[in-house]
Amino acid sequence: MTDVRARAEQCQRLLDDPNLQQAFQSVRDALHQAFAKCPTNDADTMVDIRKRLHLLCSVEENLRIAIQ
């Protein structure tokens, strides 16, 4: 088995893991809640939360790309 194939299979197992999916969802929900509670004049915090959400999405997308 090639390294690429082994990596793809590992990434697929991660994406299929309900515990990991729940963790992703919990973090996503917490970020959305933090954004919703953030004062509208706190631009720095809003940008920070948005960056964190983007990073979370990037991790998930990288896992998906690895299995293609």
C-alpha positions as CSV (number, residue, x, y, z in Angstrom):
1,M,0.0,0.0,0.0
2,T,1.4,3.4,-0.9
3,D,1.8,6.2,1.6
4,V,-0.9,8.2,-0.3
5,R,-3.4,5.4,-0.1
6,A,-2.7,4.8,3.5
7,R,-3.1,8.5,4.3
8,A,-6.4,8.5,2.3
9,E,-7.7,5.6,4.3
10,Q,-6.7,7.1,7.6
11,C,-8.4,10.4,6.6
12,Q,-11.6,8.5,5.6
13,R,-11.6,6.7,9.0
14,L,-11.3,10.1,10.7
15,L,-14.2,11.6,8.6
16,D,-16.3,8.5,9.4
17,D,-15.6,8.7,13.2
18,P,-18.8,10.0,14.9
19,N,-16.8,11.3,17.9
20,L,-14.6,13.4,15.7
21,Q,-17.6,14.7,13.8
22,Q,-19.3,15.6,17.1
23,A,-16.1,17.4,18.2
24,F,-16.1,19.4,14.9
25,Q,-19.8,20.3,15.4
26,S,-19.3,21.2,19.0
27,V,-16.4,23.6,18.2
28,R,-18.4,25.0,15.3
29,D,-21.4,25.6,17.5
30,A,-19.3,27.3,20.2
31,L,-17.7,29.6,17.7
32,H,-21.1,30.6,16.2
33,Q,-22.4,31.2,19.8
34,A,-19.3,33.3,20.6
35,F,-19.7,35.3,17.4
36,A,-23.4,35.9,18.2
37,K,-22.6,37.1,21.7
38,C,-19.7,39.3,20.6
39,P,-20.4,43.1,20.9
40,T,-20.7,44.7,17.4
41,N,-18.0,47.1,18.3
42,D,-15.5,44.4,19.1
43,A,-14.1,43.9,15.6
44,D,-10.9,42.2,16.8
45,T,-12.7,39.4,18.6
46,M,-15.1,39.0,15.7
47,V,-12.2,38.6,13.3
48,D,-10.5,36.2,15.6
49,I,-13.6,34.0,15.8
50,R,-14.0,34.1,12.1
51,K,-10.3,33.0,11.7
52,R,-10.9,30.1,14.0
53,L,-14.0,29.0,12.1
54,H,-12.1,29.2,8.9
55,L,-9.3,27.1,10.3
56,L,-11.8,24.5,11.5
57,C,-13.3,24.3,8.0
58,S,-9.8,24.1,6.5
59,V,-9.0,21.0,8.6
60,E,-12.2,19.3,7.5
61,E,-11.6,20.2,3.9
62,N,-8.0,18.9,4.0
63,L,-9.3,15.6,5.3
64,R,-11.7,15.4,2.4
65,I,-9.1,16.4,-0.2
66,A,-6.8,13.7,1.1
67,I,-9.3,11.0,0.3
68,Q,-9.8,12.0,-3.3
